[in-house]
Amino acid sequence: MNPRPIEPPRWATHLLHLFLPDHRAEELEGDLNELFQQRIHEVGVAQARWRYVRDVASLLRPSLIKREQYDYHRPTNTTMLRNYFKVAFRNLTKYKGYSAINIAGLATGMAVALLIGLWVWNEFAYNKGYANYDRIALVMQNQTFDDGVKTWTGQAMQLGPELKSSYGSHFKYVATAEYPGNHLLMLGTKKITSIGNFMEPDITEMLALKMLKGTRSGLTDPSSILLSETTAKSLFGDTDPLNKTITLDKKWAVKVTGVYADLPANSTFQELTFIAPFALKKKDLPEWLGWGNSWFQTFVQIADNTTMETVSVAIKDAKLNKVKNSDDARFKPVVFLLPMSRWHLYSEFKEGINVGGQIQYVRLFSLIGFFVLLLACINFMNLSTARSEKRAREVGVRKAIGSVRQQIMLQFFSESLLIVCISFVLALLFVVLCLPAFNAVANRHIAMPWSNPLFWIVAIGFSLFTSFIAGSYPAIYLSSFQPVKVLKGTFRVGRFAALPRKVLVVIQFTVSITLIIGTLIVFQQIEFAKNRPVGYSRANLVSIPIRSDALITRFATFRDELLNTGVIEEVAATDSPVTNTGVTNSGFDWRGKIPNSADEFVTLRVTHEFGKMVNWQIKEGRDFSKEFTTDSTGFVLNEAAVAYMGLKKPIGEIVKWGDQSFKVIGVVKNLITQSPYDPVRQTIFVINYKRLNLITFKINPTKSASEALAKVETIYKRYDPDNSFDYKFVDQEYAKKFGEEERIGKLASFFAILAIFISCLGLFGLASFVMEQRTKEIGIRKVMGASVSNLWQLLSKDFVLLVIISLFIAIPATWYYMQNWVQQYTYHTEISWWIFALSGFGALLITLLTVSFQSVKAALMNPIKSLRSE
Amino acid sequence: MRRSDLGEFEEVVLLAVAALSPKAYSVMIAEELERETGNSVSTGAVHAALQRLEQKGYLTSQLGEATAERGGRRKRLFTVTALGGRVLSDVRAVRNRLWDRIIPNIRLEWS
């Protein structure tokens, strides 16, 4: 017997077969083998092996690797793919109902995900339109008061120059600015009111203004103004505005030294229609303004070689060093930077620490979008697998003819791709239709980015991803059928085959119920805050801003004129709106005050009739009265202030403010003048007829508001002929406090409803399949004497059980998370059990309705019909 | 006349096929070339050349019998087609004409 022949390296042979076409590989392997056997004799085994490998390597050249089509006819992929799509289309049209459910569900899910995606993208794009986006920051300060650390955006006007002189190396540009506001621009007789700001010249470089006319340095001239393109157009039309003089607020004659392209939309400065030099405003400011008056904003652009963190740490004591020897040192001011990238999404501070802000909602909605899409995908999976029994034969036949598993998987993936494509087109349509309404609710200007290639890349990627996720389960599950069993008819879906489907239904309903409960709790919280006792009446109150000095100097006559019209009940003026008191003061002293403690009070400067007008409730003492001349040095406190100061008998107490003494004449019940979710802060009401910013009047409830406003306007025009008559209803302003929460609530409820809709669609489809499968069983049961209600119970039981399981998962989870959410409001509702009961009951009811439609139909069927065939 | 698209290596391979006919197959061709030229010839190069020649129509092939030393695998036997033969003689004619025009004295100086 021959000894076993020595074999050439096997891996090399494998390589040969892997890369070369079959017909050639055989022949070449033979050649190499022959050579190998020869070489063993000539040069030894090791060398022969080595040469063998080298020969294999030399054979793997492109010209030999190329597979030729004329040798063997290979069925091309496209033929098969075309067949897959054809079969998919036939399936779609054969089962129209299920296809509609499938496509509608998926399209809704995709539309929601798309909408949310657009919104999230828009949120992250905020402020990105500025070239120096990652270098710009706003200077903030933390100050420690008795009742906690407060974070302010405002700064003293001295801070900017101090940063420049003592910390200059950290900054490229520093600009002090006012807060933006409405101002009057006049060119001859043409007047427009537009939003603008007084800012230092560095701001032009910082924002990298695109100058259409003039230069950025135009702002260095102290009596100049830069206009935005729109403003320039509305003021000058087509004439050249450059070097023309206009009047600003009737006070300053300023020369137009430049026109800049409108600032990017979706940004902090988007509404800035003109920039005037800060120097102009500075001349008019009172001389006593010091480090304690944080009235301004300080914008900086950090130097190129440094980071926000280093600068933030370096300038920490910039204010403290300057106020060391004054009262303000008590508040331990810490100065820091808030980078532009965080202005929009991370603007909230609690106890001096950044706690997020808008980003919360971005996260929340991303999560919702993801879940809604997931629900839609689950629908798709469930309906496809439920139909598997119908298609089991098809898979069997395909496999018997020669399809391998991969091909079957490919078939189901292409099928899901087809459905996803149809759904995607529908979803796009839906988004386009919904976008205006969505923009209105979300208060944004989002447009479809049709021309953005990134959008298309993401959209296509997203479709592929969805079709992959949605198609994966059917593809893997259906392709695993054994053809023998399927075709022989012994194929039975096992007891556990429906288990994954059930798990998916449970997931669906858990998510939907969670969303529903969450939304209900959000609304409950809003309702709770709305029902808080406000402490004053807002009905029929209208406020107008004071833009002309005449209204302050001749306030008494203005008031009399208004009262004389007969349509106005009362008139009063204040320094900040009663619905949004922003002014705080410190440096008060009273009996029993802990020495050197850092006190802070909200102060509201009012005229005598304010209390009467808003109908506040006096608890002790009396209201301001003109009969007592001493009331000009009188305080009215709110309950919170009494508690804060620790006064036992507040009436008659003397409180020192700076070097002036005030007497407490009354205590009122708390007025909600700030956030309705927070406790009312200690507030002092004081008479002042000089530092007033807006006038509020109460319309006689028996008269019509429009008539009254018209009368007020004519009188107003006599005092301030230049400015437009802008009025605000106080109750509407108060309602705006709930705007953010209500907006979130509305959007969330919209999505929750869609989620439940998608889940129900899925359930509906699933139920109809189950009924169809059990037609014979139902027929036999009926013949045996089962009643309709029996059958209905039997058929609905399974689904109700699934929903009950989801309730048991959803309720504790939601309770836990919503408890956390509610806790962040100081004034929060207790999460009540009825919300859970209600949503649980609602979910069950909806399920029953959905399923009953099918189960009753099945139960009513004539058994003769269902049993006749076969 | 059509430009001959026959590379030098291809020409040698084609000649070897003609010389070894009717038992020309890749291993034997490679051996023959190695023996004749004294350089090592890689199997891959021979295969590629054979394939190209076949595509161009200068060679035809059929599968021969299997032998034990090839591990039971059949060999592919090549024969020169009429077209291949004509191309070979064309090339040879060109060369001969050029050779004949070389002045005898110069030829002596080389050797």
Boltz contact constraints between the chains, C-beta under 6 A:
constraints:
  - contact:
      token1: [A, 26]
      token2: [B, 73]
      max_distance: 6.0
  - contact:
      token1: [A, 27]
      token2: [B, 76]
      max_distance: 6.0
  - contact:
      token1: [A, 29]
      token2: [B, 73]
      max_distance: 6.0
  - contact:
      token1: [A, 30]
      token2: [B, 70]
      max_distance: 6.0
  - contact:
      token1: [A, 30]
      token2: [B, 73]
      max_distance: 6.0
  - contact:
      token1: [A, 30]
      token2: [B, 75]
      max_distance: 6.0
  - contact:
      token1: [A, 31]
      token2: [B, 26]
      max_distance: 6.0
  - contact:
      token1: [A, 31]
      token2: [B, 27]
      max_distance: 6.0
  - contact:
      token1: [A, 33]
      token2: [B, 70]
      max_distance: 6.0
  - contact:
      token1: [A, 33]
      token2: [B, 71]
      max_distance: 6.0
  - contact:
      token1: [A, 34]
      token2: [B, 27]
      max_distance: 6.0
  - contact:
      token1: [A, 34]
      token2: [B, 69]
      max_distance: 6.0
  - contact:
      token1: [A, 34]
      token2: [B, 70]
      max_distance: 6.0
  - contact:
      token1: [A, 35]
      token2: [B, 27]
      max_distance: 6.0
  - contact:
      token1: [A, 37]
      token2: [B, 69]
      max_distance: 6.0
  - contact:
      token1: [A, 55]
      token2: [B, 43]
      max_distance: 6.0
  - contact:
      token1: [A, 58]
      token2: [B, 42]
      max_distance: 6.0
  - contact:
      token1: [A, 58]
      token2: [B, 44]
      max_distance: 6.0
  - contact:
      token1: [A, 59]
      token2: [B, 44]
      max_distance: 6.0
  - contact:
      token1: [A, 61]
      token2: [B, 44]
      max_distance: 6.0
  - contact:
      token1: [A, 61]
      token2: [B, 48]
      max_distance: 6.0
  - contact:
      token1: [A, 63]
      token2: [B, 48]
      max_distance: 6.0
  - contact:
      token1: [A, 64]
      token2: [B, 48]
      max_distance: 6.0
